[in-house]
Each structure stands twice: as C-alpha cells, then as structure tokens.
Amino acid sequence: MLHNHEKTTNISNQPTSKQAKQSIKSTTQELQWTTTDQSIMPTHVFNVAMACDGCSGAVQRVLKKLPEVEDISIDMAGQTVTVVTSLSSDAVLEQIKKTGKETSFKETK
C-alpha cells in the first residue's frame, strides 16, 4: 500500500494537463511576440555620397556603433545605405552625417 501512495505523490507533483497547456501557450505567445517585434522593425533608406570603399567603410563603422542597428546594406552604385533598426530615421541620419559624407533621408519601408 505504501508503494501505491508513493506513486500517487509523484503523480500529484507533476503539472496537470491544464497547467502544461498554459505553459505551452505562454511560451508560444512569447515566441510570436519576439517574431512580430523583429518583423515590424523599420527599414530606413538614405542617399549617401560615397566615392570609394573607404567611404562606405566609414558609414558602416559609425552605424555598427549603434546597438539598435540590426542590418546595414550599402549600395555603392545606387549611392544608398539601407538600415534596419528600431531607431528613428533622424537618429540614423545624424549618425551617418558624422562621417562628413553628404547625406539625406530617402524613405522608410
């Protein structure tokens, strides 16, 4: 009889089906929020006068200093810099201007 009591005790310490479902639901919601937050991050595009790899390197260096910047894409032929970040376009524009390059805001996607 004592043996059966031990089994009952062990079973009662396990989460109920309802508790397990709530835990899974909570974890799923957290994952969805994380994915949604990343997918709604704005993409800002700037016109930047860049004549050489040194110019694009300078732009990349100043942008990498910002922890909020998720991605940087530089198009030398099109003279544009695309930045995925939670920062405002004004904040990114000011950072790029620190390079001394002629810079203007183009659009937010």
N, C-alpha and C positions, 0 to 999 in steps of 0.2 A: 504494500500500500504506500509506503514511503517513497518508493521509486516512482509511482504514478504522480505523487504530489510534486516531486522534483520536475517532472516533465511539464506539469501544469504551470509551475512557477516560471520555467524557462519560456514557455509559450506566452505567458502574460507579460513578459518583459519585451517581447517583440512588438514592433509597431503594428497597429491594426491596419486593415486594408484601407480604411478611410484616411488614416494618418499618412500612409505610404503614398496614396493618391495625391494628397495635399502637398506633400514634399515634392513629388514629381511635377505637379502643376506649378509650384513656386519656382522650381529650377527652370522649367520650360519658359515661364514668363520672363525670368531674368535673362535667359539667352535671347529671347525675342527682343527685349529692350536693348540689349547690347548691339544686336544686329541692326535694329532700327536706328539707333543713335549714330552708328557709323555710316549707314546708308543715306542719312539726311545731311551729312556734313557738306557744307557748301564748297563749290569749286570756283575759285576766282581766277580770272584771266587778265593779264597785264601786258601792255605794249612796252617793251624794254629795248632800247638801242644797244645792241651788242655786236661788236665788230670781230671778236675773236673768242677762242676757248677761255682765255683769261677773264674776259668779261662775263661769260656765262658761269665760270667757276666762282667769281666774286659774288654773283647773285645767289648761287647755290649755297655758298658758305654763310651768307648773312641769314638766309632762310632756315638753314639747318640749326641755327642757334635758338630758334623758337620751338619749344617742346610741343606746341599745339599743331605744328605743321605735320600732316600725315604723308603727303606726297608732293613732289616737285617735278614738273616736266618742263624742259626748256626746248623751244623750237627756234634754232638759230636762223633758219631760212625765213620763217614767218615773223621773227623778232618778237615772239611772245613767251611768256612764262605763265604756266598754269599751276596753281597751288590749291591743294585740298587741305582745308583747315577749319577749325572752329572759330578762328579769329575773324574779325571784320575785314572787309576789303581795305578800309582805310589803314588799319594796323599793319597789314601786309605791305601796302603801298609805301608807307613810311619806312618800313624795314628795307625794302628794295632800294629806295632813294638813298639810303646810307652808302650805297656803292658809288654814288656820283653819276650813275647812268640816267639818261633821260627816260623817265618812266611815267606811264599813265594807265589808269584803270580802263579796261575794255568791257568786261561783263562778268556776271556771276551766273553759273549754270546750276 
